[in-house]
Every structure is written in structure tokens, then in C-alpha cells.
Amino acid sequence: MRGLLQIDDTLVSLDLMERTFACDLALCRGACCIEGDSGAPLEKAEFDTLQHLLPALWDDLSPAAQDVVRRSGIAFIDVEGDVVTTLVDGRDCIFACRDADGICRCTIEKACRQGRIPFLKPVSCHLYPVRVTRYKTFTAVNYNRWKICRAAETAGNRLHLPLYRFLREPLVRRFGAAWYEQLDFCAGEYLKQKQQTAHP
């Protein structure tokens, strides 16, 4: 299979090394929280944590989100069988909020950075635009390339910042520091070899 790097039991797309990325909220306006056909994937422990923290987050939710939570809870099982956050009007994540500038942000992350809760946000959100998919014998780590992130690709290109470096913190959170060190080493060797091939 072309375009993959194996680290332990994970298969990592070379897009993480070849693509550049740096979120540009001023341009994308936080579209990843309100676009798409499903909510944010949740681990079982994350679902339990959010259920426990819901009272601390309640006043930060929009009235429409509060209504949805009263009727349907904080999560549901989507068509792919994943537990995902509930949506408002089939679109906005219930934990999304807009600031005074109209930029969409995460109420969970906001509360965490204010020191009100100890949980940053679901790891699937922290990792975005990388998606992690578990299979029977391996875990796939892929770049979910989408038009809403074109501004981030442009910003990353300007900064010469590979996607995997932009996502260092969530990748370490998900896979551990030793795993990330392997990725960083392999990426450095791969990019060096690629550059030498392009400019012999």
C-alpha cells in the first residue's frame, strides 16, 4: 500500500508529513465545529466525562443546544456506528459557540482554558483534520482533507509547517511521546530523502 508509514500498530499517511497546515481562525471562522454531516466522535470515557461535566458547561451552551440536549442527550450513534456529539439543526455541534467576532469556538475548550474544568476537548477534535480509525489489526492515521481548511493549508505553507508538527500536542496526547518521536524522526528522514531526490 503506497503512501503509508508504519509505527508500532499504526499506519500513518504520508500526508501528515507532506502537507502543511496551521489553523487560521480569522478566515475559516471555526467551520469544523459547524460543518459536516455528523458530530465529533467520542471515546466511551470522553462521553462519560462530558456527561459528568455538563452542569459546568450548561450556561455556555446556546439555548438551541440546551433544548437539543434536553430532548436527545449529548451524543448519538451515527450511520457508521460511532458515538458522536449531538447536533443542532443537523449541523452545529452542541458544544459550539460563537464569540463577539462571529468565530465559532468550543465551549469545552473555553471552560478548560478558564480553569473551570479539567478536560480540554474530545481527542478527535484536538486531532482534526487528522482522523484515527481502528481496524482489527491496525490503527489508521489519515489526513481528512476538506475545503474548509484551505486557509490552514495556505498558512501552513507560508510557515513551512508540516501537518504532523502542527498537531504535535494532540498526537502525543493520543499516541504518546515515544510514538511521536518515532514519527518525527521518520518524517525528517523521509522529507530529507524527498528533497534530495527532487534536487540531486
Secondary structure, 3 states (H helix, E strand, C coil): CCCEEEECCEEEECHHHHCECCCCHHHHCCHHHCCCCCCCECCHHHHHHHHHHHHHHHHHCCHHHHHHHHHHCCEEECCCCCEEECEECCCEECCEEECCCCCEEEHHHHHHHCCCCCCCCCHHHHHCCEEEEECCCCEEEEECCCHHHHHHHHHHHHHCCEHHHHCHHHHHHHHCHHHHHHHHHHHHHHHHHHHHHHCC
